[in-house]
Amino acid sequence: MIRGARFVVRALCFFGRVKGARSLGVRVVHGAVLLAAPLVAQRATVRSFDVGDGLPSNRVSSLFEDSRGFLWIATWEGLARFDGTRFDAFGPEVGLPRCLPNEVREDRRGRIWVALNGEGIARLLDEPSERGHSVFRTFRLGSARRDDTVNALYFDDAERLWLGTESGLARATERADGSLDVEFLADSVACLRPQAACATDGGALWFLGSRGLACVRAGVVETSPLPREPLHPEYLCLAARSAKELLVADDRVLWSFDVATRSWAALPLELAANQGVRALLVDGDDVWIGTTTGLIRVRAGEPLLYTTDQGLPDNSIRCALRDRAGRLWFGTWLGGVAQFGRSELASWTRSPEMPNPDVTAIAVARDGRIVASTINDGLFALDERGARRFGTGASPLFDRVWTRYAELAGVGWLLCVDDALYVALGAEPDLAHALELGPESGCDGVRPICVLGIDGSNEVVVADASGRLLDGRVEADGRARFTDLLAPDDRRRFDEEHADPIRSLARSSDGTLWLASRYSLARLVGRALEFIEATDGLPTTEVRDLLSDPRGRLWVALRHDGVSRCDEPSARTPKWSHVDALAGEQTFALAAGRDGRVWVGSWRGVHELDEHGAVLRRFTHAGGLASDFVNALAVDAEDRVWVATSGGVTRLDPRAHVEPATPPVAWIARVEVDGEPLALAPRGAREVGPLELDAGHDTLLIAFGAPWLASDEPLLFQLRLAGVDSDWSKPQSERQVRFARLAPGDYRLLVRAVLGSSARAGEPAALSFSIPPPLWRSPWVVALGLALFASLLFAWHRLRLRQALALERVRSQIALDLHDELGADLTQVAILAEVARRETPAAGGDALERVAGLARDMRESLADIVWSVDPRRDKVGDLAVRLRQVGNQLVESGGVEFALAVDSDRAIDALAIAPDERRALYLIAKESLHNAVKHARAKKIDVALRVRGSRLDLAIRDDGRGFDPEHAHTGHGLRSLRSRAASLGANLALRSELDRGTSIELAMTLRGPA
């Protein structure tokens, strides 16, 4: 395998000398390099899928991404579609013949076509109206099996379908009825495998066969002969670098084809007997060569070999694809599909050279080399070829340098072990002859905890376990002199009060040294130590790392509270701001690039922050990091970030990030009404409905999704039910929603996909549906009910009106009868008694006089009863008139001064009063007036009758003798007044004083006429 890879490199170097090689980005490499070390690569970020994930088979023939973003995978056991989360398999049960699908393509109308091995071609029926039980429609092309063995299909600008079959090229056009008109072209090339065709810019289609290379342009076919007959025509591969250049390979030969001159340049590949090229992919400046024993990437003339040791599920690569998000996909012979993660990520993990992947620290040397240390295996240098031991002359003494090392400009490296400091001279440190720094250097008894090297100098600061803080310079010969920066009192205070040694160091732009233990943060101003207290923007001082960025700002990583920043660390009272988006995160490492970005390492991956502290992106183990547990960070001269984790080292190149032009578009995948699915397109629908649900059958299940193949970018969904929700819901990972017992009405559910890293949302999908009201809420039922209710109400009103009229007639008749019959008889009795008294002797005259008086009293009482019953007197104004009549009689009979104050006639006439209320009020007033004249012997009586809405106020005041209300009275007058007031539900207030008069006040609410 190594020998074969070297031959690939030799061939590509030769290719650098032929015409067109410059466009491939492959440079000539000296022969000495060709014979260098074996081709090994850092571990790739690979995500694999096989039958356990839903693939029909682990043997993959071809890959295709459609315009909606779905990935179509042709396998030996059927066709699969992948949306980034789940696989949907298509086979005989949906109308696809039981055969090998070779390739998938999409026409300009967005319809999916499948090239079949021996069964012609098939088209996916997206519209439910097109299909019955089948999802695919199959078209046979010819009479022979070779005619129906289609390995490639493409559509030209005129929407003609070009088919590469084992019989040769065929051209097909679709008739109005959906059938195909197929024409085989004589003497054309025969395509023997799916990777033997491609399309280039400008509308040219290329088909490769054993008899030549065919170009289809504007419906015209031109064939160019191959430079020689291929050794293995069934393994021919074709890839387009541009519209002017193609790459062609078979099992042992690689050619470059110049489209303009129709010339070939051969690149002999002397592969091993068990190797062979099976796939070609040109990805920018990279050339990917899939072989039977691994995947080779050539970048700038440097080859890298990926095998199962670097994360591939299988070494035999059969097809390749670059999706629109920039991710690479590879189909294998036995391992299913492999997706390479973000192109900006590359990892170095466990290997024979680095058996322990728990990397505790990482640094960028002055010459650009990356130096990392592990728990117990010392220092390593990392490059494209992998990890190797750093330093010359192996020495187990430095296997436990952990985080305690720093480069010294012009000297070498300072290496710290548990109880000593050493200087190893040289850019590649000479470990065997490292110099120990002893008492003569001021380092007696030092137990180093952390080291801070000053960029571009040979100065270094060392903190040890006893609270000492040593500052020193190391000369070119390794001699050094260290002094303690902390006064004894400060050292003692730090060690005793804060009970933990210094573990993090940073020097701000003004030269101030900042230091932190596990529980405290301080700065050294001169030789004075100032401790920083928690405040607004700095929720705690449990600091795990310090960083002074190129802008002079100080960042602190907090144990439980994310990250805080101080923009002016030299201020007398530093002011802090907190990155709220990271609140609650356990952060442990910080690094900054020259572009202003800050990188934060935590136990949940790496966060990328912009210059203002806003979180841009997040990287996790699922997205390509060697591990989520980040121990240290470093940024090299190209602003690439090196992430030291518990599972190895990951290099993150922000420049290689490809931001999707548009967020993914959501689709309605499935709709169920009471468990019954609706007929939707196999790839889902952007707009569903309007649906009208039956009353009582209103349980809806809506499943939705969005094709998103970039699995390392979190994809979330938001919902909004128009007419119910005023805004979008909180982003969620759930891909279905259920509604039950919704109120009747019209609804429109909107679903949109949101990229979790940038919060950008795509175009929404929509489902419109309506829920009719139940039968009893139907418009005609409601109208009928309202009409019935109105009829009943009208009938009840007529009945009450009829009863009221009848009662009024009865009352009028009673009043008339009492007045005409009984009243007249009593008047006659009184007159006859008076006449008889005059004619009768004196003894009988007294009795007749009493009879006449009694008849007059009865006549007066009868007049009151007639007035009370008479319906023509049902107004408050009638009560006022009656009271005025009674008052005038008192004036005439007793010489009493009487005054009645009432509201305007309009006010009292507008208020009706029930007969019983009118009678009771009248009797209360009459009784009060008689008491004032007869018992109190009043000379002046004032009566007031006021109307306040439906409330009636009656007040009677006199200037008579008065009485003591608390004194018991044997008469019935007061009891009668209170009893009548109670029957009215009125409030009665009676106040009286001896020789000061009496006042009676009554307030009641009138209920109106009966």
Summary of the structure (lengths in Angstrom):
residues: 1010
radius of gyration: 51.8
end to end distance: 113.1
largest distance: 172.8
contacts: 3392
relative contact order: 0.05
helix: 21%
strand: 39%
